[in-house]
Amino acid sequence: MRKSTSRFVGVFAAVAVAISACAPEPTAPNTVDSELQGPAFAKGGKATGDVVSAKLQEINAGLAAAGAGYAVEMAEISLGPNASVDQAQIIFAFDRTLRLSSKWVPGDARRDADGDNITYMNHMSLMTANGALNAEPAIDASFGTWEHVNCSKLNLVKRPHDGSLNSAVIVDNDGTPFGNPFAADIYTLGFLPGFFFDVFLGPGASQNVLGVTFTFIFGSFDSEGNFTPSDIDNNHRTDTALKEIWYNDDFLWSTSGGPGEDIETVAFHENGHALELGHFGKVSVNLSAGRLIVAPRAAMNAFILGTLRGPLGTDNAAYCGNWASWPN
């Protein structure tokens, strides 16, 4: 049953007030995007650290109790240039045996699909970064860039915000959503205080994570709360139910190329996850130069190392692999 928007506004406002007193002011990132500072980079090596999140497991426990036909599978994150090379890049809800790639099913009635289109919605009251910057045009532009990759005929359709909190991640105390999680296939909740990132992704996420995309998949829970993913189109990929995207408002943001993290760059990365792209490239540290190194360079590198608002070679190849034959 859907909760009223006014009820959620009161809950969210109380949380926001409680954390505002201790939330840090947005700080500018290093002026050289890939330059490293601080003790977190005292050691080098390949980026590691995939972990299983108790908070995501808690969400699934609530969904199991409610008899839901979907579960959160993972949270893919984009990291700032000053994050530790050992920072987790993906937070999982399941153990490693259930790390299965997923894909949207064309015309899937379970998510009230708009035919072969993929729909997206922006939560309007949280589309302002740092209290003043309208982020929606940059987010919409990033969707447009993906939609116009030449190999694909995929249509991305924007749905107007219906005024509700349609989050599948932030739910009521009994585990039920305040609104309709299936209001759109991809739901951008918007710019949230860093506290939420610490709560849902783990301590320190507020300082390292620029954005996160949560992936929910269809399936069924058994009587003990174990989840079995579905694959109704038999493509050996689990069936995507919905995606939810957050941005960390503890960072300084920009749309003009000035100081701060470029919104369209990070949105392009997160919307790539929403369109079933994973992280690309090996990440290492050059200690003598004090820099992160990613190879190959891609919009879907786990670390955001400067402005990049469109796909490079690996991004294009992966996107075309997913969408060139859509809806087949």
C-alpha positions as CSV (number, residue, x, y, z in Angstrom):
1,M,0.0,0.0,0.0
2,R,1.4,3.4,-0.9
3,K,2.3,5.8,1.8
4,S,1.4,9.5,1.5
5,T,4.1,11.9,0.3
6,S,3.5,14.2,3.3
7,R,4.3,11.4,5.7
8,F,7.6,10.8,4.0
9,V,8.4,14.5,3.8
10,G,8.2,14.7,7.6
11,V,10.4,11.7,8.1
12,F,13.0,12.9,5.6
13,A,13.0,16.4,7.0
14,A,13.6,15.1,10.5
15,V,16.6,13.1,9.4
16,A,17.9,16.0,7.3
17,V,17.8,18.3,10.3
18,A,19.4,15.8,12.5
19,I,22.4,15.3,10.2
20,S,22.8,18.9,9.0
21,A,24.5,20.0,12.1
22,C,27.3,17.6,11.7
23,A,27.5,17.2,8.0
24,P,30.7,18.7,6.5
25,E,30.6,21.5,4.1
26,P,31.2,20.5,0.4
27,T,34.9,20.6,-0.3
28,A,36.7,21.1,-3.6
29,P,38.5,18.0,-4.9
30,N,42.2,18.1,-5.8
31,T,42.7,20.5,-8.7
32,V,44.6,17.8,-10.6
33,D,41.9,15.2,-11.0
34,S,44.0,12.1,-10.6
35,E,46.6,13.5,-8.1
36,L,46.6,11.7,-4.7
37,Q,47.1,13.0,-1.2
38,G,47.0,11.5,2.2
39,P,47.8,8.3,4.0
40,A,45.1,6.3,2.2
41,F,47.5,6.0,-0.7
42,A,50.5,4.7,1.1
43,K,50.3,1.5,-0.8
44,G,49.8,0.6,-4.4
45,G,48.3,-2.2,-6.3
46,K,45.1,-3.1,-8.1
47,A,41.8,-1.8,-6.8
48,T,40.0,-4.4,-4.7
49,G,37.4,-4.7,-2.0
50,D,34.1,-6.1,-3.2
51,V,32.1,-6.5,0.0
52,V,28.7,-7.8,1.2
53,S,26.6,-5.2,2.9
54,A,24.5,-6.0,6.0
55,K,22.3,-2.9,5.2
56,L,21.4,-4.3,1.7
57,Q,20.7,-7.7,3.3
58,E,18.4,-5.9,5.8
59,I,16.5,-4.4,2.8
60,N,16.1,-7.9,1.4
61,A,14.9,-9.2,4.7
62,G,12.2,-6.6,4.6
63,L,11.3,-7.5,1.0
64,A,11.1,-11.1,1.9
65,A,8.8,-10.4,4.9
66,A,6.6,-8.4,2.6
67,G,6.4,-11.2,0.0
68,A,8.0,-9.0,-2.7
69,G,9.0,-10.5,-6.0
70,Y,12.3,-8.6,-6.2
71,A,15.5,-8.0,-4.2
72,V,18.4,-5.6,-4.2
73,E,21.4,-7.3,-5.8
74,M,24.2,-4.8,-5.6
75,A,25.3,-1.2,-5.4
76,E,27.9,0.0,-8.0
77,I,29.7,3.1,-7.0
78,S,31.7,5.9,-8.6
79,L,34.7,7.0,-6.5
80,G,36.4,10.4,-6.2
81,P,40.0,10.8,-7.1
82,N,41.1,10.9,-3.5
83,A,39.4,7.6,-2.6
84,S,41.7,4.8,-1.5
85,V,42.7,2.3,-4.2
86,D,41.4,-0.4,-1.8
87,Q,37.9,1.1,-1.6
88,A,35.2,-1.3,-2.6
89,Q,33.8,-0.6,-6.1
90,I,30.7,-2.8,-5.8
91,I,28.7,-3.5,-2.7
92,F,26.8,-6.8,-2.8
93,A,23.6,-7.9,-1.1
94,F,24.3,-11.6,-1.7
95,D,27.3,-13.8,-1.2
96,R,29.6,-14.4,-4.1
97,T,27.7,-17.4,-5.5
98,L,24.8,-15.1,-6.5
99,R,26.8,-12.4,-8.3
100,L,25.0,-12.8,-11.6
101,S,24.8,-10.1,-14.3
102,S,21.4,-8.8,-15.1
103,K,19.5,-7.2,-18.0
104,W,16.2,-5.6,-18.6
105,V,13.5,-7.9,-20.2
106,P,11.7,-6.2,-23.1
107,G,8.0,-5.6,-22.3
108,D,8.3,-7.0,-18.8
109,A,4.8,-6.8,-17.2
110,R,6.3,-7.2,-13.7
111,R,7.7,-3.7,-13.9
112,D,4.8,-2.3,-16.0
113,A,7.2,-1.8,-18.9
114,D,6.6,0.8,-21.5
115,G,6.9,-1.7,-24.4
116,D,10.5,-1.8,-25.5
117,N,11.4,1.6,-24.0
118,I,13.4,2.1,-20.8
119,T,11.9,4.8,-18.6
120,Y,13.5,7.1,-16.1
121,M,12.3,9.6,-13.5
122,N,14.0,12.3,-11.5
123,H,12.9,13.1,-7.9
124,M,12.4,16.8,-8.4
125,S,12.8,18.0,-4.8
126,L,16.4,16.5,-4.7
127,M,17.6,17.7,-8.0
128,T,19.5,20.6,-6.5
129,A,23.2,20.1,-5.8
130,N,24.9,22.0,-2.9
131,G,21.6,23.8,-2.2
132,A,21.8,26.0,-5.3
133,L,22.8,24.2,-8.5
134,N,20.1,22.7,-10.8
135,A,21.4,19.3,-11.7
136,E,18.6,18.0,-13.8
137,P,19.7,19.3,-17.2
138,A,23.1,17.6,-16.8
139,I,21.5,14.3,-15.7
140,D,19.0,14.5,-18.6
141,A,21.9,15.2,-21.0
142,S,23.8,12.2,-19.9
143,F,20.8,10.0,-20.7
144,G,20.6,11.6,-24.1
145,T,24.2,10.8,-24.8
146,W,23.7,7.1,-24.1
147,E,20.5,7.0,-26.1
148,H,22.2,8.4,-29.2
149,V,25.0,5.8,-29.3
150,N,24.8,4.9,-33.0
151,C,24.6,1.1,-32.7
152,S,21.4,1.0,-30.7
153,K,17.7,1.9,-31.2
154,L,17.0,1.9,-27.5
155,N,14.5,4.6,-26.5
156,L,14.9,6.2,-23.1
157,V,11.6,7.9,-22.1
158,K,11.5,10.4,-19.3
159,R,8.5,10.2,-17.0
160,P,7.4,13.3,-15.0
161,H,7.9,13.0,-11.2
162,D,4.6,12.1,-9.6
163,G,5.4,13.8,-6.3
164,S,6.0,10.6,-4.4
165,L,9.1,9.1,-2.9
166,N,9.4,6.1,-5.1
167,S,12.6,4.8,-3.5
168,A,13.1,1.0,-3.2
169,V,16.1,1.7,-0.8
170,I,14.7,4.2,1.6
171,V,11.6,2.6,3.0
172,D,9.2,2.8,6.0
173,N,10.0,1.1,9.3
174,D,8.0,-2.0,8.2
175,G,10.1,-2.3,5.0
176,T,7.4,-1.1,2.7
177,P,8.0,1.7,0.2
178,F,6.5,5.2,0.6
179,G,5.6,5.3,-3.1
180,N,5.8,3.1,-6.2
181,P,9.3,1.6,-6.8
182,F,8.1,0.8,-10.4
183,A,7.1,4.4,-11.2
184,A,10.0,4.2,-13.7
185,D,12.7,1.7,-14.6
186,I,15.5,4.1,-13.5
187,Y,14.7,6.4,-10.6
188,T,17.2,9.1,-9.7
189,L,16.5,10.0,-6.1
190,G,19.0,12.9,-6.4
191,F,21.5,14.6,-4.1
192,L,21.5,13.3,-0.6
193,P,23.7,14.2,2.4
194,G,26.7,12.0,2.8
195,F,25.3,10.4,5.9
196,F,23.1,8.2,3.8
197,F,26.1,6.8,2.0
198,D,27.7,5.9,5.3
199,V,24.6,4.2,6.4
200,F,23.8,2.2,3.3
201,L,27.3,1.6,1.8
202,G,29.5,1.6,4.9
203,P,31.6,4.0,7.1
204,G,33.7,6.4,5.0
205,A,31.5,6.2,1.9
206,S,30.4,9.9,2.5
207,Q,34.1,10.9,1.9
208,N,34.8,8.7,-1.1
209,V,31.7,7.9,-3.1
210,L,30.4,10.4,-5.6
211,G,27.4,8.4,-6.8
212,V,25.8,5.0,-6.5
213,T,23.5,2.9,-8.6
214,F,21.4,0.2,-6.8
215,T,20.3,-2.8,-8.9
216,F,17.2,-4.7,-8.0
217,I,16.4,-8.0,-9.7
218,F,13.3,-10.1,-10.0
219,G,12.9,-13.5,-8.4
220,S,11.4,-15.2,-5.4
221,F,12.1,-15.6,-1.7
222,D,11.6,-19.0,0.0
223,S,10.3,-19.5,3.5
224,E,13.7,-18.9,5.0
225,G,14.3,-15.6,3.2
226,N,16.7,-17.1,0.6
227,F,16.3,-15.4,-2.9
228,T,16.4,-17.2,-6.2
229,P,16.8,-14.8,-9.2
230,S,14.6,-15.2,-12.3
231,D,15.5,-15.5,-16.0
232,I,12.2,-15.6,-17.8
233,D,13.8,-14.9,-21.3
234,N,16.5,-17.6,-20.8
235,N,19.4,-15.4,-21.7
236,H,21.5,-16.6,-18.8
237,R,21.2,-13.2,-17.2
238,T,19.0,-12.4,-14.2
239,D,16.0,-10.1,-14.9
240,T,16.5,-6.4,-13.9
241,A,13.6,-5.1,-11.9
242,L,14.6,-1.5,-11.3
243,K,17.6,0.8,-10.8
244,E,17.9,3.6,-8.2
245,I,20.6,6.3,-8.4
246,W,22.0,8.6,-5.6
247,Y,24.5,11.5,-5.7
248,N,26.6,12.5,-2.7
249,D,25.8,16.2,-1.7
250,D,28.8,16.3,0.6
251,F,31.0,16.9,-2.4
252,L,31.3,20.2,-4.3
253,W,29.6,19.9,-7.7
254,S,29.8,21.8,-10.9
255,T,28.1,22.0,-14.3
256,S,30.6,24.5,-15.9
257,G,33.9,22.8,-15.7
258,G,34.9,24.9,-12.7
259,P,36.0,23.6,-9.3
260,G,34.0,20.6,-8.1
261,E,32.9,17.3,-9.5
262,D,31.3,17.5,-12.9
263,I,27.6,16.4,-12.6
264,E,27.2,15.2,-16.2
265,T,30.4,13.1,-16.0
266,V,29.3,11.3,-12.8
267,A,25.7,11.0,-14.1
268,F,26.9,9.5,-17.4
269,H,28.8,6.9,-15.3
270,E,25.8,6.1,-13.1
271,N,23.4,6.0,-15.9
272,G,25.8,3.6,-17.6
273,H,25.3,1.3,-14.7
274,A,21.5,1.8,-15.0
275,L,21.9,0.6,-18.6
276,E,23.7,-2.6,-17.5
277,L,27.4,-1.5,-17.9
278,G,29.9,-2.5,-15.3
279,H,33.2,-1.0,-14.3
280,F,36.0,-1.1,-16.9
281,G,39.8,-0.9,-16.5
282,K,42.5,-1.9,-14.1
283,V,43.3,0.7,-11.4
284,S,46.7,1.1,-9.8
285,V,48.8,3.7,-8.1
286,N,52.0,5.3,-9.4
287,L,53.6,6.2,-6.1
288,S,56.4,8.2,-7.5
289,A,54.0,10.5,-9.4
290,G,51.3,10.3,-6.7
291,R,48.6,9.5,-9.3
292,L,46.0,6.9,-9.9
293,I,46.3,5.1,-13.2
294,V,43.4,3.5,-15.0
295,A,43.8,1.4,-18.2
296,P,42.0,1.6,-20.5
297,R,40.5,5.1,-19.9
298,A,36.7,4.9,-20.0
299,A,33.7,6.7,-18.7
300,M,32.9,3.5,-16.8
301,N,36.2,3.5,-14.8
302,A,35.4,3.1,-11.1
303,F,37.3,6.2,-10.3
304,I,36.2,9.6,-11.8
305,L,39.4,11.2,-12.9
306,G,38.3,14.4,-14.7
307,T,35.5,15.5,-17.0
308,L,34.3,12.8,-19.4
309,R,30.7,13.2,-20.6
310,G,30.6,10.6,-23.4
311,P,31.7,7.1,-24.2
312,L,35.2,6.0,-25.2
313,G,36.0,2.8,-27.0
314,T,35.4,0.2,-24.3
315,D,32.2,2.0,-23.2
316,N,30.9,1.9,-26.8
317,A,31.8,-1.7,-27.2
318,A,30.0,-2.8,-24.0
319,Y,27.0,-0.6,-24.7
320,C,26.6,-2.0,-28.2
321,G,27.0,-5.5,-26.8
322,N,24.0,-4.9,-24.5
323,W,21.8,-2.9,-26.8
324,A,22.6,-3.4,-30.5
325,S,20.1,-6.2,-30.9
326,W,17.5,-4.8,-28.5
327,P,14.7,-5.8,-28.0
328,N,15.9,-9.3,-29.2
